[in-house]
Amino acid sequence: MFRHVLVHVGEHPSLAAGQVWPGLLSPRESAKLAELALLPRRRKWLLGRVAAKRLVRSMVDGPAPADVDISVLNRASGEPYVYIEGRGEWEFAISLSHRSEIGMAAVPKQRELRIGADLETIEPRALALVRQFFTDGEAALVAASGQARDEVVARIWSAKEAVLKLLGLGLRLDTRAIEVSLAGPSFVGCPAGWEPIEAKVLAASTAVDVPSPMHVVWRREGGYVLTVALGV
Ligand SMILES: CC(C)(COP(=O)(O)OP(=O)(O)OC[C@H]1O[C@@H](n2cnc3c(N)ncnc32)[C@H](O)[C@@H]1OP(=O)(O)O)[C@@H](O)C(=O)NCCC(=O)NCCS
C-alpha cells in the first residue's frame, strides 16, 4: 500500500544543529534551507528531507540516485514533490511530517495513489483545541476516553492532518469538515502493524475532490501517533 521512513534527530550530529553535511542537499534545497532562519524549522525541514531521500533512494527503479540529485520541493500549496536530476519529476506522490525530534516520509506503492502522512506527539493538549478544531462527535470521543485522552486527541488530530494533506489543502479546509472515528472497517491490503481508522469528509464540503475509497490507517510508535491516508 505504502512505504514510510522515520528519521530521528540523533542519527546525525548535524541534524540537531540544523546543519547539513556535504552531498546531502541539491542546490535548490540549499537555497531553500538558507531562507530558514530558525533552528526548530531548519531541523524539522531537514528531518523531512533526510527521510524522503532515504525513501526515494530505496524505491526508484535502477541505480539509486545520489542524495544531491534528489530534490524534495514544495508546490505553491505547500504539497511536497520529488524531482530527480536527469530523470525529471518523480511519478510517485510523497507526504512529509515532522516534529522536533523525528521526521517521517511516506510514499504509496502505486503511482496513481494520493497520500497524506502525519506524525503527532502524545502529550496533554488543552480543551480549547478540542473545542476549536474537533466536531461534536470527536469531542464526545475525547470526553469518554478517560486515561487514554492524550492518545485519543493525538489520533483524531493526526487523522485530520493526514486527510488534509492527502486532499492537498492543508488548513484551507475547516478541520471540522473531517470527522474521525477511532476505528474503521478492516479492508484487504491493510498493512501489518497498522489499524484502520475512519475519517469522513462531511457533505458540506462537497467542493473538495475526495477519493473513494479513502483508506486511513494509524499506529502508535513510542510517544508518537503515525497516520497515513491513501486514495486515488
Ligand atoms: C499541511 C498542514 C496540515 C501541516 O501540518 P503541521 O502539523 O503544521 O506540520 P507537519 O510537519 O505534519 O507537515 C508539514 C509538511 O506538510 C506538507 N504540506 C504543507 N502544505 C501541504 C498541503 N497543502 N498539502 C499537502 N501537504 C502539505 C509539507 O511537506 C510540510 O513539510 P515541509 O514544509 O518540510 O515540506 C498545515 O496546513 C498546517 O498548517 N497545520 C497547522 C496545524 C493545526 O493547526 N492543525 C489543527 C488540526 S486539528
The ligand as an ORCA input file, in Angstrom:
! r2SCAN-3c Opt
* xyz 0 1
  C      -0.445     20.840      5.983
  C      -0.636     21.135      7.448
  C      -1.840     20.337      7.898
  C       0.702     20.779      8.097
  O       0.670     20.342      9.340
  P       1.738     20.577     10.510
  O       1.227     19.786     11.644
  O       1.953     22.027     10.718
  O       3.170     20.035     10.033
  P       3.705     18.612      9.561
  O       5.126     18.539      9.954
  O       2.845     17.465      9.963
  O       3.612     18.742      7.970
  C       4.366     19.698      7.293
  C       4.500     19.226      5.869
  O       3.205     19.174      5.263
  C       3.394     19.317      3.860
  N       2.360     20.228      3.377
  C       2.281     21.571      3.532
  N       1.174     22.037      2.909
  C       0.567     20.973      2.331
  C      -0.593     20.822      1.530
  N      -1.363     21.871      1.177
  N      -0.935     19.575      1.126
  C      -0.183     18.510      1.438
  N       0.962     18.587      2.200
  C       1.312     19.820      2.628
  C       4.818     19.849      3.618
  O       5.607     18.814      3.061
  C       5.293     20.191      5.012
  O       6.672     19.938      5.233
  P       7.833     20.806      4.514
  O       7.410     22.237      4.596
  O       9.065     20.490      5.272
  O       7.882     20.302      3.095
  C      -0.898     22.598      7.576
  O      -2.000     23.041      6.947
  C      -0.919     23.311      8.854
  O      -0.592     24.440      8.821
  N      -1.285     22.777     10.012
  C      -1.322     23.554     11.270
  C      -1.592     22.680     12.472
  C      -3.004     22.805     13.017
  O      -3.429     23.841     13.498
  N      -3.784     21.713     12.966
  C      -5.082     21.576     13.525
  C      -5.647     20.221     13.124
  S      -6.761     19.592     14.307
*
